[in-house]
Amino acid sequence: MKLNLPNALAATLALACTAALAQSGQNFVGPAVGIGVTAQNNKAALTSQNIPSVNGQAPQGNATAATLLGSWGVALSDRWVTTLGLAWDLNSTDSGQFKYTSGGQQTGTLKVKEHLSISVAPGYKVSTGLLVYGKLAYH
């Protein structure tokens, strides 16, 4: 999946401009956008029918990524809120190296590109400015 940066920025701006549609007078509902930094520990389990020397290797790598975040909070009742979110990493991250034999000793590098995650975060409003929530995400 190739992402066109101008289109991504336009979509983010459009999401940010929808604040007028948020439920008025309530905290934690409506749109939210942000930029963050994520720390990742990436692992892969390799198998190959064509290059048996790859089998069983498990390269891994630690990396950081700049992340674009967008979410929408929905009031389920006076106290319960759920937030649906989307996060997209703005850069690729390293997942480690592996070695294999194919016409001599070779080294390959794994990278995570265009990482995207979706999340849901149900929460309970303890007070006007305090929300306790748990977040479940699929990466």
Buried (B, 14 or more C-beta within 10 A) or exposed (E): EEEEEEEEEEEBEEBEEEEEEBEEEBBBBBBBEEEEEBEBEBEBEBEEEEBEBBEEBEBEBEBEBEBBBBBBBBBEEEEEBBBEBBBBBBBEBBBBEBEBEEEEEEEBEBEBEEBEBEBBBEBEBEEEEEBEBEEEEEE
